[in-house]
Amino acid sequence: MRAPGAGAACVASGALLWLLGLPWTWSAAAAFGVYVGGGGWRFLRIVCKTARRDLFGLSVLIRVRLELRRHQRAGHTVPRIFQAVARRHPERLALVDAGSGACWTFAQLDAYSNAVGHLFCQLGFAPGDVVAIFAEGRPEFVGLWLGLAKAGMVAALLNVNLRREPLVFCLGTSGAKALIYGGELAAAVAEVTQQLGKSLVKFCTGEPGPEGVLPDTRLLDPMLAEAPTTPVPQPPGKGMDDRLFYIYTSGTTGLPKAAIVVHSRYYRIAAFGHHAYRMQTADVLYDCLPLYHSAGNIMGVGQCLLYGLTVVLRKKFSASRFWDDCVKYNCTVVQYIGEICRYLLKQPVREAEGRHRVRLAVGNGLRPAIWEEFTQRFGVRQIGEFYGATECNCSIANMDGKVGSCGFNSRILTHVYPIRLVKVSEDTMELLRDAQGLCVPCEPGEPGLLVGQINQQDPLRRFDGYVSESATSKKIAHSVFRKGDSAYLSGDVLVMDELGYMYFRDRSGDTFRWRGENVSTTEVEGVLSRLLGQTDVAVYGVAVPGVEGKAGMAAIADPQVQLDPNALYVELQKVLAPYARPIFLRLLPQVDTTGTFKIQKTRLQREGFDPRQTSDRLYFLDLKQGHYLPLDEAVYTRICSGAFAL
């Protein structure tokens, strides 16, 4: 964009002509001519088209910053803010469990979380201690981590799909001194109990499973019933920059990483969503996303804890019940991931979808191809698409309903929110730098890696990273915007148009998104290689026409052509979560590697699962039959036409 140069030239030319004695009207006309001739008309067009959007975005930014500053100065934390909300309207519904029908008022949630805080203090746990929570999403889940936070403790929120080695790994890396697990997950805990060590204190909440109460486990609910429900004094020294909980996110290191969520980050994410999409206290939000992820637990539940909205929880998304729930509970806001929208559109038309009061859908991953179909069929007036990761400092939001966009960055107020798309090598994803050693910014239309400048003194720009310091350092680059600075590397490739709207292009590195989860390719590669006697395996995501995200594909070196795909699938069901199991297999003589024995995936990803691109044996996981089918051109055609359920 040439606006700055054109603007300087027009001012200089106008001033020069005026000094030479020409009338100011002639000078102004000449200056305008220079401005337009220099490309300034493009800048004027951008200003006219984006000023309203950008000024609203600026107002949201200022509002969140002022709120955060006020809470920081007052020494508040998320629990302290919640207690103020609960005192204002104690009898209003805070959380509703759509599965069981249980309704919790703000007073009840406050009392339950107080009991949790008091109990763990009585049991000898101290501020800063980590307690892992391994339970399905229901009001108790929120009360547990909130109560621990009231006592200054840190919750590690475990993905309920974790099993065996990944479960042990996540517990170990968190440094947890105790584990609270739901009775519904007792079998998963029983599988690893010998590996957890005797020092880990275990508590079971809810009804114990068929296995009964596991050895060395204490029933939590009776203990909470006896605990005080009076307010828990805030531990001294705790504030908005202290740790609140850990959320596990897949990355390039293989197994999940514990991302640190401080109180200010929780507030920032929830506050941006609240103000950007003009939510009101009277809104009722439907949240059927996992509470061990930031979308469900921060963007969703955060509206309840910080702003007093009623949030309706369903522990697992149900396409057939979605609109019935919205009608039953008078929901006005719903959350989604891209898959949810696609599943809803696949449902037969039902009466409830025309009787709901939903005006806003907030989430990420809604494909442009079904965006307008979704809004028109279900009558949802606004789509609040956003981009962001639990740990990132470069979140963006679509505030004006631009179809397909996940947010914007102002082209006229470029320094207000210092994020940028920078050029990277297509093959290695390494940052490309100019002669001065700085990263090369992308022009409109050029895909690039999204980065955000780090400022640890600014709660909107800080990067708290992960429990693992080495994992944190891998997400930071230096001399990105200017010499000596630091920036967060999102790992995601986006593209920006001339008006500053951004569109998600791809997930770089060793993860891809499938069924609303980030799948770590190195984790799946490790599992497959171990099951196959350390065979070389390359795992990557491939696009399937009409399907959100990328389906997992595993290329397996099998020179003797001995592998039985279905025997392998039996073993995969024991050790991998459903979303991590490869949908496609490719058996080939050997996997391409570099000179340093790193597996190369570029060619494999390009060829995908198309049998016309290779003579290697291909297989497709038919979920209905529960086994792999040989993938020939006929099966390929059916997959591309949507005949198979993925």
Backbone hydrogen bonds, N-H to C=O, Kabsch-Sander energy under -0.5 kcal/mol:
donor,donor_aa,acceptor,acceptor_aa,energy
6,A,2,R,-2.4
7,G,3,A,-2.8
8,A,4,P,-2.1
9,A,5,G,-2.2
10,C,6,A,-2.2
11,V,7,G,-1.9
12,A,8,A,-2.3
13,S,9,A,-2.5
14,G,10,C,-2.3
15,A,11,V,-2.4
16,L,12,A,-2.2
17,L,13,S,-2.2
18,W,14,G,-1.9
19,L,15,A,-2.2
20,L,16,L,-1.5
21,G,18,W,-1.3
22,L,17,L,-1.9
27,S,23,P,-2.3
28,A,24,W,-2.8
29,A,25,T,-2.2
30,A,26,W,-2.6
31,A,27,S,-2.5
32,F,28,A,-2.5
33,G,29,A,-2.1
34,V,30,A,-2.3
35,Y,31,A,-2.3
36,V,32,F,-2.7
37,G,33,G,-2.7
38,G,34,V,-1.8
39,G,36,V,-1.8
40,G,35,Y,-2.8
42,R,39,G,-1.3
43,F,39,G,-0.7
44,L,40,G,-2.3
45,R,41,W,-2.2
46,I,42,R,-2.3
47,V,43,F,-2.7
48,C,44,L,-2.4
49,K,45,R,-2.0
50,T,46,I,-2.0
51,A,47,V,-2.1
54,D,50,T,-3.2
55,L,51,A,-2.7
56,F,52,R,-1.9
57,G,53,R,-2.5
58,L,54,D,-2.5
59,S,55,L,-2.1
60,V,56,F,-2.1
61,L,57,G,-2.3
62,I,58,L,-2.7
63,R,59,S,-2.3
64,V,60,V,-2.6
65,R,61,L,-2.3
66,L,62,I,-2.6
67,E,63,R,-2.3
68,L,64,V,-2.6
69,R,65,R,-2.5
70,R,66,L,-2.3
71,H,67,E,-2.3
72,Q,68,L,-2.7
73,R,69,R,-2.4
74,A,70,R,-1.6
75,G,71,H,-0.5
75,G,72,Q,-1.1
76,H,71,H,-2.6
81,I,77,T,-2.4
82,F,78,V,-2.5
83,Q,79,P,-2.4
84,A,80,R,-1.5
85,V,81,I,-1.8
86,A,82,F,-2.9
87,R,83,Q,-1.9
88,R,84,A,-1.3
89,H,85,V,-1.4
92,R,89,H,-1.1
94,A,104,W,-3.1
95,L,104,W,-1.7
96,V,311,V,-2.0
97,D,102,A,-3.1
98,A,96,V,-0.9
98,A,313,L,-3.2
101,G,97,D,-3.1
104,W,95,L,-3.3
105,T,103,C,-0.5
106,F,92,R,-1.9
107,A,90,P,-2.4
109,L,105,T,-2.4
110,D,106,F,-2.3
111,A,107,A,-2.4
112,Y,108,Q,-2.8
113,S,109,L,-2.3
114,N,110,D,-2.0
115,A,111,A,-2.2
116,V,112,Y,-2.0
117,G,113,S,-2.3
118,H,114,N,-2.7
119,L,115,A,-2.6
120,F,116,V,-2.2
121,C,117,G,-1.5
122,Q,118,H,-2.5
123,L,119,L,-1.9
124,G,121,C,-1.4
125,F,120,F,-2.2
128,G,152,G,-2.3
129,D,126,A,-2.3
131,V,154,V,-2.5
132,A,178,A,-2.7
133,I,156,A,-2.8
134,F,180,I,-3.2
138,R,136,E,-0.7
141,F,138,R,-1.3
142,V,138,R,-1.1
143,G,139,P,-2.4
144,L,140,E,-2.4
145,W,141,F,-1.9
146,L,142,V,-2.3
147,G,143,G,-2.1
148,L,144,L,-2.3
149,A,145,W,-2.1
150,K,146,L,-1.8
151,A,147,G,-1.2
152,G,149,A,-1.6
153,M,148,L,-2.8
154,V,129,D,-2.8
155,A,244,L,-1.2
156,A,131,V,-1.8
157,L,155,A,-0.6
157,L,246,Y,-2.4
158,L,133,I,-2.4
158,L,156,A,-0.9
162,L,159,N,-1.9
167,L,163,R,-0.8
168,V,164,R,-2.5
169,F,165,E,-2.8
170,C,166,P,-2.4
171,L,167,L,-2.1
172,G,168,V,-2.5
173,T,169,F,-2.9
174,S,170,C,-1.2
175,G,171,L,-0.7
175,G,172,G,-0.8
176,A,171,L,-1.1
177,K,130,V,-3.0
178,A,130,V,-0.9
179,L,201,V,-2.9
180,I,132,A,-3.3
181,Y,179,L,-0.6
181,Y,203,F,-2.8
182,G,134,F,-2.4
183,G,205,T,-2.2
185,L,182,G,-2.3
186,A,183,G,-1.5
189,V,185,L,-1.8
190,A,186,A,-2.7
191,E,187,A,-1.5
192,V,188,A,-0.6
192,V,189,V,-1.0
193,T,189,V,-0.9
195,Q,192,V,-1.8
196,L,192,V,-0.7
196,L,193,T,-0.7
200,L,197,G,-0.8
201,V,177,K,-2.1
201,V,199,S,-0.6
202,K,216,D,-0.8
203,F,179,L,-3.0
204,C,218,R,-2.5
205,T,181,Y,-2.3
209,G,183,G,-0.6
212,G,209,G,-2.3
217,T,214,L,-1.2
218,R,202,K,-2.3
220,L,204,C,-2.8
220,L,218,R,-0.5
221,D,204,C,-0.6
223,M,219,L,-0.7
224,L,220,L,-2.3
225,A,221,D,-1.9
226,E,222,P,-0.7
226,E,223,M,-0.7
227,A,223,M,-0.6
227,A,224,L,-0.8
238,K,235,P,-1.5
242,D,239,G,-1.6
244,L,261,V,-2.9
245,F,261,V,-1.6
246,Y,155,A,-2.8
247,I,259,A,-2.1
248,Y,157,L,-0.8
249,T,257,K,-2.9
254,G,251,G,-0.9
255,L,253,T,-0.9
257,K,249,T,-2.5
259,A,247,I,-3.0
259,A,257,K,-0.9
260,I,465,G,-2.6
261,V,245,F,-2.3
262,V,260,I,-0.6
263,H,242,D,-2.0
264,S,240,M,-3.2
266,Y,262,V,-2.1
267,Y,263,H,-2.4
268,R,264,S,-2.7
269,I,265,R,-2.5
270,A,266,Y,-2.1
271,A,267,Y,-3.0
272,F,268,R,-2.5
273,G,269,I,-1.8
274,H,270,A,-2.3
275,H,271,A,-2.6
276,A,272,F,-2.8
277,Y,273,G,-1.5
278,R,275,H,-0.9
279,M,274,H,-2.5
283,D,280,Q,-1.9
285,L,310,T,-2.7
286,Y,333,V,-2.9
287,D,285,L,-0.6
287,D,312,V,-3.3
288,C,286,Y,-0.6
293,H,290,P,-1.0
296,G,290,P,-0.6
297,N,293,H,-2.2
298,I,294,S,-2.3
299,M,294,S,-1.9
300,G,295,A,-1.4
301,V,296,G,-2.0
302,G,298,I,-0.9
303,Q,300,G,-1.6
304,C,300,G,-0.6
304,C,301,V,-1.0
305,L,301,V,-2.1
306,L,302,G,-2.4
307,Y,303,Q,-0.9
308,G,304,C,-1.4
309,L,303,Q,-2.0
310,T,283,D,-1.2
311,V,94,A,-2.7
312,V,285,L,-3.4
313,L,96,V,-3.6
313,L,311,V,-0.6
314,R,287,D,-1.7
322,F,318,S,-1.3
325,D,321,R,-2.8
326,C,322,F,-1.9
327,V,323,W,-2.3
328,K,324,D,-2.7
329,Y,325,D,-2.4
330,N,327,V,-0.9
331,C,326,C,-2.2
332,T,284,V,-2.6
333,V,284,V,-2.0
334,V,360,L,-2.3
335,Q,286,Y,-1.8
336,Y,362,V,-1.9
338,G,364,N,-1.4
340,I,337,I,-1.2
341,C,337,I,-1.2
342,R,338,G,-1.7
343,Y,339,E,-2.7
344,L,340,I,-2.3
345,L,341,C,-1.9
346,K,342,R,-1.3
347,Q,343,Y,-0.7
347,Q,344,L,-0.9
353,E,350,R,-1.0
354,G,351,E,-2.0
355,R,352,A,-1.4
356,H,352,A,-0.9
357,R,331,C,-0.7
359,R,332,T,-2.6
360,L,332,T,-1.5
361,A,382,Q,-2.2
362,V,334,V,-2.9
363,G,384,G,-1.7
364,N,336,Y,-0.9
367,R,365,G,-0.6
370,I,367,R,-1.5
371,W,367,R,-0.9
372,E,368,P,-0.6
374,F,370,I,-2.4
375,T,371,W,-2.0
376,Q,372,E,-2.5
377,R,373,E,-2.4
378,F,374,F,-2.1
379,G,375,T,-1.1
380,V,375,T,-0.7
381,R,379,G,-0.7
382,Q,359,R,-1.8
384,G,361,A,-3.8
384,G,382,Q,-0.6
385,E,383,I,-0.9
386,F,363,G,-1.9
387,Y,396,I,-2.8
392,C,389,A,-0.8
396,I,387,Y,-2.0
398,N,385,E,-3.0
399,M,397,A,-0.9
405,S,402,K,-1.7
406,C,502,M,-2.2
407,G,502,M,-0.7
409,N,500,G,-1.9
416,V,413,L,-1.3
417,Y,413,L,-0.6
419,I,417,Y,-2.0
420,R,451,V,-2.2
422,V,420,R,-0.5
422,V,449,L,-2.3
423,K,440,V,-2.8
425,S,430,E,-2.5
429,M,425,S,-2.4
432,L,423,K,-2.4
434,D,438,L,-2.8
437,G,434,D,-1.9
439,C,480,V,-0.8
440,V,432,L,-1.7
442,C,421,L,-2.6
445,G,496,M,-3.0
446,E,443,E,-2.4
448,G,494,L,-2.8
449,L,422,V,-2.6
450,L,492,D,-2.1
451,V,420,R,-2.7
452,G,488,Y,-1.6
453,Q,418,P,-2.4
454,I,486,S,-2.8
455,N,461,R,-1.2
458,D,455,N,-1.8
461,R,458,D,-1.7
462,R,458,D,-1.2
467,V,258,A,-2.3
469,E,467,V,-0.6
472,T,468,S,-1.8
473,S,469,E,-2.4
474,K,470,S,-1.3
475,K,471,A,-0.5
475,K,472,T,-1.5
476,I,473,S,-1.3
477,A,487,A,-2.5
479,S,485,D,-2.0
485,D,482,R,-1.8
487,A,477,A,-2.5
488,Y,452,G,-3.0
489,L,475,K,-2.8
490,S,450,L,-2.1
490,S,488,Y,-0.7
493,V,506,D,-3.2
494,L,448,G,-2.6
494,L,492,D,-0.5
495,V,503,Y,-2.0
497,D,501,Y,-2.5
500,G,497,D,-1.7
502,M,407,G,-3.0
503,Y,495,V,-2.6
505,R,493,V,-2.5
506,D,493,V,-2.2
508,S,491,G,-2.2
508,S,506,D,-0.7
511,T,508,S,-0.7
512,F,519,V,-1.6
514,W,517,E,-2.8
517,E,514,W,-1.6
519,V,512,F,-3.6
519,V,517,E,-0.6
520,S,518,N,-0.5
521,T,510,D,-2.5
521,T,519,V,-0.7
522,T,510,D,-0.6
524,V,520,S,-1.9
525,E,521,T,-2.8
526,G,522,T,-2.1
527,V,523,E,-2.0
528,L,524,V,-2.7
529,S,525,E,-2.8
530,R,526,G,-2.0
531,L,527,V,-2.3
532,L,528,L,-1.8
533,G,530,R,-1.3
534,Q,529,S,-3.4
535,T,529,S,-0.8
538,A,555,A,-2.4
540,Y,553,M,-2.2
542,V,551,A,-2.4
547,V,544,V,-2.2
550,K,513,R,-2.7
551,A,542,V,-2.4
553,M,540,Y,-2.6
554,A,584,F,-2.4
555,A,538,A,-3.3
555,A,553,M,-0.5
556,I,554,A,-0.6
556,I,586,R,-3.2
557,A,536,D,-2.4
558,D,556,I,-0.6
558,D,588,L,-2.8
561,V,558,D,-1.8
568,L,564,D,-2.0
569,Y,565,P,-2.0
570,V,566,N,-1.6
571,E,567,A,-1.3
572,L,568,L,-2.3
573,Q,569,Y,-2.0
574,K,571,E,-1.0
575,V,571,E,-0.9
575,V,572,L,-0.6
576,L,572,L,-2.6
580,A,577,A,-1.5
581,R,577,A,-0.8
581,R,578,P,-0.9
583,I,552,G,-1.8
584,F,552,G,-2.1
585,L,619,Y,-2.0
586,R,554,A,-2.6
587,L,617,R,-2.6
588,L,556,I,-2.3
588,L,586,R,-0.6
594,T,598,K,-2.3
597,F,594,T,-1.9
600,Q,592,D,-2.6
605,Q,601,K,-3.1
606,R,602,T,-2.0
607,E,603,R,-2.2
608,G,604,L,-1.8
610,D,607,E,-1.4
613,Q,610,D,-2.0
614,T,611,P,-0.7
617,R,587,L,-1.1
619,Y,585,L,-2.1
620,F,629,L,-2.8
621,L,583,I,-2.7
622,D,620,F,-0.9
622,D,627,H,-2.1
623,L,621,L,-1.0
623,L,645,A,-0.6
626,G,622,D,-2.2
627,H,622,D,-1.2
629,L,620,F,-3.3
631,L,618,L,-2.8
632,D,630,P,-0.9
636,Y,632,D,-2.6
637,T,633,E,-2.3
638,R,634,A,-1.9
639,I,635,V,-2.4
640,C,636,Y,-2.4
641,S,637,T,-1.5
642,G,639,I,-1.3
643,A,638,R,-2.5
644,F,638,R,-0.6
